[in-house]
Amino acid sequence: MLTPDQLAALRAAAEAATPGPHFVYIDGQTEIAPNGPATKALLAHIDAQAARIAELERDAARYYLVRDWLVAQQKGFVHYIGVAVSEVLATDMPTDQMLDAVSAAIDAAMEAANES
């Protein structure tokens, strides 16, 4: 996996590169060296994958928070997320909006829990 510093160096090299194609000679063999546009495309793909990973990590965190809340409810404990989600579920909004609202309520409860 590339570190943030390595990605920054790649971005700087891609910005400074000319379109090419560029050829390098290694041990008598001609090789095509990466050029700016190709490197930028690769970096865009890396950025898209990083965004997807972050989204999946948020989804996983929500799952674990809700799972823990359900276990706490079964054991008779009161949990901070219950109120926020209950308020959303008590509305008559369409399901797709409710799913987003529940996710937002869970995210807010997670942030509040991290701040306390």
C-alpha positions as CSV (number, residue, x, y, z in Angstrom):
1,M,0.0,0.0,0.0
2,L,1.3,3.5,-0.8
3,T,1.8,5.9,2.0
4,P,0.3,9.4,1.9
5,D,3.9,10.7,1.3
6,Q,4.4,8.3,-1.7
7,L,1.0,9.4,-3.1
8,A,2.0,13.0,-2.8
9,A,5.3,12.4,-4.6
10,L,3.5,10.6,-7.4
11,R,1.0,13.5,-7.7
12,A,3.9,16.0,-7.9
13,A,5.7,13.9,-10.5
14,A,2.5,13.6,-12.5
15,E,1.9,17.3,-12.5
16,A,5.4,18.0,-13.6
17,A,5.5,15.4,-16.3
18,T,5.2,16.1,-20.0
19,P,2.7,14.0,-22.0
20,G,5.3,11.8,-23.6
21,P,5.6,9.0,-24.6
22,H,8.9,8.7,-22.8
23,F,11.3,5.9,-23.4
24,V,14.0,4.7,-21.1
25,Y,16.8,2.2,-21.9
26,I,17.5,-0.4,-19.3
27,D,20.1,-3.1,-20.0
28,G,19.8,-2.5,-23.7
29,Q,16.0,-2.8,-23.6
30,T,13.7,0.0,-24.6
31,E,10.9,0.5,-22.0
32,I,8.1,3.0,-22.1
33,A,8.1,5.1,-18.9
34,P,4.9,6.2,-17.2
35,N,3.8,9.6,-18.3
36,G,1.8,12.3,-16.5
37,P,-1.7,11.5,-17.9
38,A,-1.3,7.7,-17.1
39,T,-0.1,8.5,-13.6
40,K,-3.0,10.9,-13.0
41,A,-5.5,8.2,-14.2
42,L,-3.9,5.7,-11.8
43,L,-4.0,8.3,-8.9
44,A,-7.7,9.0,-9.7
45,H,-8.4,5.3,-9.5
46,I,-6.5,5.1,-6.1
47,D,-8.6,8.1,-4.8
48,A,-11.9,6.4,-5.9
49,Q,-10.9,3.2,-4.1
50,A,-9.9,5.1,-1.0
51,A,-13.3,6.8,-1.0
52,R,-15.0,3.5,-1.3
53,I,-13.0,2.0,1.5
54,A,-13.9,4.9,3.7
55,E,-17.5,4.4,2.9
56,L,-17.3,0.7,3.7
57,E,-15.5,1.5,7.0
58,R,-18.3,3.9,8.0
59,D,-20.9,1.2,7.1
60,A,-19.0,-1.3,9.2
61,A,-18.8,1.1,12.1
62,R,-22.6,1.7,11.9
63,Y,-23.2,-2.0,11.9
64,Y,-21.1,-2.6,15.0
65,L,-22.7,0.3,16.8
66,V,-26.2,-1.0,16.0
67,R,-25.2,-4.5,16.9
68,D,-23.8,-3.4,20.2
69,W,-27.0,-1.4,20.9
70,L,-29.2,-4.4,20.2
71,V,-27.1,-6.5,22.6
72,A,-27.3,-3.7,25.2
73,Q,-31.1,-3.5,24.8
74,Q,-31.4,-7.3,25.3
75,K,-29.4,-6.9,28.5
76,G,-31.6,-4.1,29.7
77,F,-29.1,-1.3,29.2
78,V,-30.0,2.2,27.8
79,H,-27.8,3.2,24.9
80,Y,-27.4,6.7,23.5
81,I,-28.3,5.8,19.9
82,G,-31.8,4.6,20.8
83,V,-33.3,8.0,21.1
84,A,-31.9,9.4,17.8
85,V,-33.0,6.4,15.8
86,S,-36.4,6.1,17.5
87,E,-37.1,9.7,16.6
88,V,-36.4,9.0,12.9
89,L,-38.4,5.8,12.9
90,A,-41.4,7.6,14.4
91,T,-41.7,9.8,11.2
92,D,-43.7,8.9,8.1
93,M,-40.9,9.7,5.7
94,P,-40.4,7.4,2.6
95,T,-38.2,4.4,3.2
96,D,-35.2,5.6,1.1
97,Q,-35.1,8.9,3.1
98,M,-35.6,7.0,6.3
99,L,-32.6,4.8,5.6
100,D,-30.4,7.9,5.0
101,A,-31.9,9.6,8.1
102,V,-31.1,6.5,10.3
103,S,-27.6,6.5,8.9
104,A,-27.2,10.1,9.7
105,A,-28.6,9.6,13.2
106,I,-26.2,6.8,13.8
107,D,-23.3,8.9,12.5
108,A,-24.2,11.7,14.8
109,A,-24.5,9.4,17.8
110,M,-21.1,7.9,17.0
111,E,-19.5,11.4,16.8
112,A,-21.2,12.4,20.1
113,A,-19.9,9.2,21.8
114,N,-16.4,9.9,20.5
115,E,-16.5,13.4,21.9
116,S,-17.6,12.3,25.4
